[in-house]
Amino acid sequence: MASDRAGRVKRPTMPRVVFYLSSLPAGGLERVTLTLMSAFIADGYAVDLLLERRVGSYLALVPKGVRCLELQAGSKWQACLRLIVHWPSEGFRLAARMLWRPSEHVPLARLGSVCRYLDHYAPDVMFASAGRIPFLALWAKRLSHTRCRVVIAEHSTFTARLRAAREAPAAYKRMRYRQGLIARLYATADALLAVSSGVADDLSQTANVPRESIHVIHNPVVTDELREKAKLEPSHPWCLDTGLDVILAAGRLAPEKGFDQLVDAFARLAESRPALRLLIVGEGPERCVLASKIADLSLEDRVALPGWVDNPYALMSHSRVFVLSSLFEGLPVALIEALACGCKVVANDCPSGPREILDDGRYGELVSVGDESALAEAIAAELVRDRSRAALIERGSDFAAGPAVASYRTLIDDLMRPDARITLG
C-alpha cells in the first residue's frame, strides 16, 4: 500500500476501521468483534485488529482480510513524559500515580506503540473496549498526528463490577481509580457506545455525560452461521441421550459468572431428579474451584466442565434449559444465542441485559441475584413449562447481526462527515 511523504499509509476509499482489544480469548466481546469484522470486510472496509498480546483461542477465527497487529512494549516513563509535554494535566497525574501508587496506575508500556500505529496507518475510526484499553486509546489519540475518531464501546455495567470488587481491597482500589478516569476522560471520546439501555444508563452516571449522547447498539449476535450450526449434532453425549434432561450454562469460568451458585442450585434439584445433568461450557481461572465444589457435592457424574467447544449452538438446541447465573453483565451474548437456538432460559436479573432481552420475563424466568433457592425453583418450573420454541427463536432473531451492523455503519458514516460534531467533550 502506498505511503505519503511522512511515511503514513494513504487512506483507502473505504473507511479503515480498527478494533483495539487486549487479546482474543473465547468470549462474548470477542465473538461480537469477529462478527463486526467479517461484516465490514464484506462491505469493502479496511479492517485492522490491534491487540496488546496476540494470544487467544479466537485468533484462528479472525476473518481473512483483517490485518492483525500486536503492540510492542516500551518505556512507560517515556510515554508518561510525552503526555506531560502534550497533555500536561494527564501526564502529571499519571506520573504522580506511578511514583506513589504504582499498583493502581494504568500501565503505559504500550502507549507509544499505539501512537505509532495511529501515525503510520491513519485509521478513520477506532473502537476501543474493556479494561484499560479505552484510556490508552484516548491518550494515544491526543499524542498522535491523525484525525482518527475514537469510539469507546462499553459492554458491561461499571458500577456492578465496582460493587463486586469490594471484597478484594486491591482490586477495589484499582476500580475506584478507573472510575475517576472514566469520569475525566470518556467525555473526550468522539462517541460513546453501549450495548444495552442498562449499560447506557450506568455509563451516563459513571462518565457524567448526558444519557442522550450515548449510542445504544445491541450486539450483533444471531447470524446465518449460528442457525446452521444449531442444526448439527451436539458434541457432548448427554445432549444425544433423550432420557436425560440437560441444563446448560456457558461463559468464562470466573467469579462474576456465578457458576458456583448454579452448582449449588443444581444440587438442590439433583437428588429428586436422577435424569438431570448440568453442562458448564467454558474455561477460566475458576475451573479448579468449581471442580472441587462438584466433587464435594458428589456430583462428578452429573455435572461436567467440558471446556470451550467449537459449536455451543448445537448444545443449546439440544438442551432443556439454558441458565445465565451471572452477577453482572452488559448484554449477555450467550443468553441471546440460547433463545435463537430455541432453548428455554432462566436468568439472574442482574445489571444489565437479561431483563431487556427477556422482555421483563416474557421469554424466560428472571431470578434475584444470589438466591440459590429461587434459581433452583425457576429451573424446575422451566423444565416442565410449555413454551413455544418458535417464539423463543423469533425473540432471539430480534438481536440479529444485520440491524446491529447497519447501526455501526451509520455511526461510522456520521463520524467521518467533515462537519461531524460528535465529540462529547
C-alpha distance (Angstrom), angle and dihedral (degrees) to the residues before:
residue distance angle dihedral
M1 . . .
A2 3.80 . .
S3 3.81 121.5 .
D4 3.78 132.7 -152.1
R5 3.82 124.2 -123.0
A6 3.80 91.5 -86.1
G7 3.80 89.9 57.6
R8 3.81 94.9 -108.8
V9 3.77 118.7 139.7
K10 3.81 109.7 -108.4
R11 3.78 113.8 -112.2
P12 3.82 114.7 -107.6
T13 3.77 122.6 -130.7
M14 3.80 92.4 -101.5
P15 3.82 119.5 57.6
R16 3.76 120.9 -85.4
V17 3.80 108.5 -134.5
V18 3.79 124.3 -171.3
F19 3.80 128.0 -164.4
Y20 3.81 112.0 -154.1
L21 3.83 116.1 -158.4
S22 3.79 135.7 153.3
S23 3.83 93.8 -120.6
L24 3.80 139.7 -35.4
P25 3.82 111.8 -102.9
A26 3.79 122.4 156.7
G27 3.80 102.7 -81.5
G28 3.77 144.1 120.6
L29 3.81 96.9 -94.3
E30 3.78 90.4 48.5
R31 3.83 93.2 49.2
V32 3.79 89.4 51.6
T33 3.82 90.1 50.2
L34 3.81 91.5 51.3
T35 3.82 90.7 51.0
L36 3.80 92.8 49.7
M37 3.79 93.1 46.6
S38 3.81 91.5 50.8
A39 3.82 91.4 50.4
F40 3.80 93.8 47.6
I41 3.81 92.8 47.8
A42 3.81 88.8 51.6
D43 3.82 88.6 52.2
G44 3.80 91.8 54.0
Y45 3.81 97.6 -105.2
A46 3.79 119.6 146.0
V47 3.81 104.7 -119.0
D48 3.80 129.7 -165.1
L49 3.79 129.1 -174.7
L50 3.81 112.5 -152.5
L51 3.81 115.0 -164.2
E52 3.78 130.9 -178.7
R53 3.78 87.1 -149.2
R54 3.78 122.7 17.7
V55 3.80 95.0 -136.6
G56 3.80 136.3 109.4
S57 3.79 138.6 98.9
Y58 3.82 92.0 -101.5
L59 3.81 93.2 63.2
A60 3.80 89.2 92.1
L61 3.82 89.0 59.3
V62 3.81 97.5 55.0
P63 3.82 105.1 127.8
K64 3.77 119.5 -107.0
G65 3.80 109.3 -99.1
V66 3.81 95.4 36.3
R67 3.79 113.2 117.9
C68 3.81 107.9 -137.8
L69 3.81 114.6 -157.8
E70 3.78 130.4 -176.4
L71 3.80 119.8 -146.8
Q72 3.79 119.3 -127.2
A73 3.79 124.4 -132.1
G74 3.80 117.7 -119.3
S75 3.78 140.8 163.2
K76 3.79 112.3 -43.1
W77 3.80 90.8 -159.7
Q78 3.79 92.9 52.6
A79 3.80 88.5 51.7
C80 3.79 90.3 48.7
L81 3.82 90.8 50.2
R82 3.82 89.9 53.7
L83 3.78 89.2 52.9
I84 3.81 91.0 49.2
V85 3.82 89.2 54.1
H86 3.80 98.4 43.3
W87 3.83 102.6 26.8
P88 3.81 105.7 20.2
S89 3.80 97.8 178.3
E90 3.80 91.4 55.3
G91 3.79 95.9 37.7
F92 3.80 95.7 53.5
R93 3.81 91.7 44.4
L94 3.80 90.2 53.3
A95 3.80 93.6 45.3
A96 3.81 91.0 53.3
R97 3.79 91.0 47.7
M98 3.81 92.5 49.0
L99 3.81 91.4 50.5
W100 3.78 101.5 43.6
R101 3.80 105.8 21.4
P102 3.81 104.4 27.3
S103 3.82 94.2 159.3
E104 3.81 92.1 60.9
H105 3.81 104.9 44.1
V106 3.81 126.2 100.7
P107 3.84 109.2 -104.6
L108 3.80 111.1 -112.0
A109 3.81 99.7 -170.8
R110 3.81 93.4 110.4
L111 3.81 98.4 38.3
G112 3.80 92.6 95.4
S113 3.80 90.5 51.7
V114 3.82 91.2 52.2
C115 3.80 89.4 51.3
R116 3.81 91.3 50.8
Y117 3.79 90.5 50.6
L118 3.83 92.0 51.5
D119 3.79 92.9 46.5
H120 3.80 95.3 46.8
Y121 3.81 103.4 39.3
A122 3.83 99.0 28.6
P123 3.82 97.7 -152.8
D124 3.79 117.6 -162.2
V125 3.81 98.5 -139.7
M126 3.79 131.8 16.3
F127 3.81 122.2 -162.8
A128 3.81 109.8 -156.8
S129 3.79 121.0 -171.1
A130 3.81 142.0 176.0
G131 3.77 136.3 11.1
R132 3.79 117.9 -8.2
I133 3.82 94.6 -15.1
P134 3.84 96.3 94.6
F135 3.81 92.1 52.9
L136 3.81 93.1 50.1
A137 3.82 90.0 47.4
L138 3.80 92.7 52.9
W139 3.81 94.0 45.4
A140 3.81 90.7 47.0
K141 3.79 92.3 51.3
R142 3.80 90.5 54.9
L143 3.82 90.6 49.8
S144 3.81 97.6 43.9
H145 3.80 129.7 79.1
T146 3.81 99.9 -128.2
R147 3.78 135.7 95.5
C148 3.79 93.0 -128.2
R149 3.80 112.0 155.5
V150 3.81 113.1 -132.2
V151 3.79 118.2 -147.3
I152 3.79 117.3 -169.8
A153 3.81 108.4 -149.6
E154 3.80 112.9 -161.3
H155 3.81 115.8 -158.8
S156 3.82 101.0 175.1
T157 3.79 142.0 32.6
F158 3.79 110.0 -93.2
T159 3.81 96.9 -158.7
A160 3.83 91.1 55.8
R161 3.80 90.9 51.4
L162 3.80 89.5 47.7
R163 3.82 91.6 53.4
A164 3.80 90.8 47.6
A165 3.82 90.2 54.8
R166 3.82 94.7 56.8
E167 3.80 93.2 96.3
A168 3.82 91.7 58.2
P169 3.84 107.6 60.4
A170 3.81 96.9 -163.9
A171 3.80 93.5 48.1
Y172 3.79 90.7 44.8
K173 3.81 91.8 54.1
R174 3.81 90.6 50.9
M175 3.80 90.4 49.6
R176 3.82 91.9 49.6
Y177 3.81 89.1 51.6
R178 3.81 90.2 51.3
Q179 3.78 89.5 48.5
G180 3.79 88.1 60.9
L181 3.80 91.3 47.5
I182 3.80 91.2 52.0
A183 3.79 91.4 50.9
R184 3.79 91.0 49.3
L185 3.80 103.8 36.8
Y186 3.79 111.2 28.9
A187 3.79 92.2 73.9
T188 3.81 87.9 64.3
A189 3.81 92.2 62.0
D190 3.78 118.9 105.1
A191 3.80 90.0 -127.7
L192 3.78 139.3 -2.2
L193 3.79 118.7 -143.4
A194 3.81 127.8 -167.9
V195 3.80 125.8 -169.7
S196 3.81 94.5 -142.5
S197 3.78 140.3 17.3
G198 3.80 89.6 -108.9
V199 3.79 91.8 55.1
A200 3.81 89.9 47.2
D201 3.81 91.5 52.3
D202 3.79 90.9 49.7
L203 3.81 92.9 44.9
S204 3.79 91.9 51.1
Q205 3.79 89.7 55.3
T206 3.81 96.4 42.9
A207 3.81 97.1 43.7
N208 3.83 93.9 37.1
V209 3.80 93.1 -129.6
P210 3.82 128.8 133.8
R211 3.80 112.1 -85.4
E212 3.81 91.1 -133.3
S213 3.82 90.9 59.6
I214 3.82 92.0 64.0
H215 3.81 118.1 90.7
V216 3.82 113.5 -136.7
I217 3.80 112.3 -154.2
H218 3.79 119.1 164.9
N219 3.77 116.9 -132.3
P220 3.82 114.9 -90.1
V221 3.79 96.1 -117.7
V222 3.79 115.2 144.6
T223 3.80 114.4 68.0
D224 3.79 136.5 163.8
E225 3.80 87.6 -106.1
L226 3.81 90.6 57.8
R227 3.80 91.3 50.6
E228 3.80 92.2 49.9
K229 3.81 94.3 46.3
A230 3.81 90.2 50.2
K231 3.81 88.4 64.1
L232 3.80 94.3 57.2
E233 3.79 127.4 95.6
P234 3.83 112.2 -84.4
S235 3.78 118.5 -114.0
H236 3.82 97.4 -133.7
P237 3.82 119.6 75.9
W238 3.80 93.7 -139.2
C239 3.79 90.0 66.8
L240 3.80 90.0 53.9
D241 3.79 93.8 53.0
T242 3.81 108.7 90.6
G243 3.78 89.6 -163.9
L244 3.79 93.2 65.8
D245 3.81 130.8 77.8
V246 3.79 106.3 -142.6
I247 3.79 122.2 -159.0
L248 3.79 111.7 -162.9
A249 3.80 133.2 -159.0
A250 3.79 128.6 172.3
G251 3.78 136.5 -171.0
R252 3.77 145.3 85.1
L253 3.79 111.2 -40.2
A254 3.79 93.9 -117.6
P255 3.83 133.9 127.8
E256 3.81 94.7 -104.5
K257 3.81 91.1 62.3
G258 3.82 91.5 66.0
F259 3.80 94.9 -139.3
D260 3.81 90.9 146.6
Q261 3.81 88.7 61.6
L262 3.79 90.2 46.9
V263 3.82 90.6 54.5
D264 3.82 89.8 50.6
A265 3.82 90.5 49.0
F266 3.80 90.1 49.1
A267 3.81 90.4 50.9
R268 3.82 88.7 58.2
L269 3.81 89.5 57.7
A270 3.79 102.7 34.9
E271 3.80 100.7 75.4
S272 3.81 94.9 59.3
R273 3.83 94.7 37.0
P274 3.82 110.6 55.6
A275 3.83 92.5 176.7
L276 3.80 93.2 58.7
R277 3.82 119.9 110.7
L278 3.82 133.3 176.2
L279 3.82 124.8 -147.7
I280 3.82 118.0 -171.4
V281 3.81 108.2 -171.2
G282 3.79 118.0 -160.8
E283 3.79 146.1 61.6
G284 3.78 133.6 -112.1
P285 3.79 148.6 117.3
E286 3.82 95.0 -60.9
R287 3.82 96.1 62.5
C288 3.81 94.5 104.0
V289 3.81 92.5 44.2
L290 3.80 91.7 51.1
A291 3.80 93.2 44.3
S292 3.80 89.6 51.8
K293 3.81 91.9 50.0
I294 3.80 91.2 48.9
A295 3.82 90.1 51.2
D296 3.82 92.8 46.8
L297 3.81 88.7 54.9
S298 3.83 91.2 46.5
L299 3.79 90.6 -122.2
E300 3.82 99.7 128.9
D301 3.81 90.8 119.0
R302 3.81 93.2 46.7
V303 3.82 104.5 40.8
A304 3.82 124.0 52.8
L305 3.81 133.3 -170.7
P306 3.83 102.1 -162.8
G307 3.81 95.0 170.0
W308 3.79 121.8 -133.5
V309 3.78 115.0 -17.3
D310 3.79 127.5 -157.6
N311 3.80 93.5 -129.1
P312 3.82 114.5 30.9
Y313 3.81 90.1 161.3
A314 3.81 92.9 72.0
L315 3.81 87.9 53.2
M316 3.81 90.0 50.2
S317 3.78 93.7 50.8
H318 3.83 91.2 49.9
S319 3.83 98.8 44.4
R320 3.78 126.2 92.8
V321 3.83 97.5 -138.7
F322 3.79 135.1 7.6
V323 3.82 115.3 -149.5
L324 3.80 127.0 -157.7
S325 3.81 106.0 -164.8
S326 3.82 97.6 170.7
L327 3.80 123.2 145.7
F328 3.81 89.9 -146.5
E329 3.80 138.1 -2.3
G330 3.80 141.4 166.5
L331 3.78 104.4 -139.7
P332 3.82 105.0 -27.2
V333 3.79 108.1 -132.4
A334 3.81 95.1 -164.2
L335 3.81 91.9 56.5
I336 3.81 90.9 54.4
E337 3.81 91.1 45.8
A338 3.80 91.3 52.7
L339 3.81 91.2 52.5
A340 3.80 90.7 47.9
C341 3.81 88.3 54.0
G342 3.82 90.8 52.9
C343 3.80 95.6 -110.6
K344 3.79 120.6 146.8
V345 3.81 112.1 -118.8
V346 3.78 143.2 -151.8
A347 3.80 119.2 -168.4
N348 3.76 139.7 -177.7
D349 3.80 108.4 -114.8
C350 3.79 89.8 -123.1
P351 3.79 128.6 154.1
S352 2.89 110.0 -63.2
G353 3.77 145.1 12.1
P354 3.82 110.2 2.7
R355 3.81 95.1 84.5
E356 3.80 89.8 44.5
I357 3.81 92.4 49.2
L358 3.81 95.6 44.0
D359 3.81 93.4 44.5
D360 3.82 94.7 -121.2
G361 3.80 92.1 -44.8
R362 3.78 99.2 -45.0
Y363 3.82 92.4 121.9
G364 3.80 100.7 32.5
E365 3.78 147.1 -4.0
L366 3.82 118.3 -73.8
V367 3.81 118.1 -155.2
S368 3.80 132.6 -169.2
V369 3.80 111.7 -102.5
G370 3.81 113.3 -101.6
D371 3.82 96.5 16.6
E372 3.82 102.4 121.2
S373 3.79 93.1 175.3
A374 3.80 91.9 53.7
L375 3.81 90.2 46.2
A376 3.81 90.9 53.6
E377 3.80 91.3 47.8
A378 3.80 92.3 49.0
I379 3.82 91.5 50.9
A380 3.81 90.8 49.1
A381 3.80 91.0 49.3
E382 3.79 93.4 47.7
L383 3.80 92.2 50.2
V384 3.80 90.8 64.9
R385 3.81 99.1 30.8
D386 3.79 116.3 110.9
R387 3.80 107.1 -132.7
S388 3.76 127.4 169.6
R389 3.79 108.3 -106.6
A390 3.80 89.2 -158.3
A391 3.81 91.0 54.9
L392 3.80 91.4 52.1
I393 3.80 91.3 49.5
E394 3.79 90.7 48.6
R395 3.80 91.2 51.4
G396 3.79 90.3 50.6
S397 3.81 88.6 51.8
D398 3.81 88.7 61.7
F399 3.81 84.1 76.3
A400 3.80 95.0 51.3
A401 3.77 118.1 151.4
G402 3.81 96.0 -120.2
P403 3.83 100.1 69.9
A404 3.81 92.5 40.7
V405 3.81 93.0 50.6
A406 3.82 89.6 48.0
S407 3.82 89.3 54.5
Y408 3.80 90.2 50.9
R409 3.81 90.0 51.0
T410 3.80 90.6 51.3
L411 3.80 91.2 50.6
I412 3.80 91.4 49.9
D413 3.81 91.6 48.6
D414 3.81 90.7 50.1
L415 3.80 92.0 48.9
M416 3.80 92.1 51.1
R417 3.80 96.4 52.1
P418 3.82 110.8 114.3
D419 3.80 89.3 -129.6
A420 3.81 94.8 45.5
R421 3.77 113.7 144.7
I422 3.77 101.1 -178.4
T423 3.80 100.3 122.8
L424 3.79 108.1 117.1
G425 3.77 97.8 -154.5
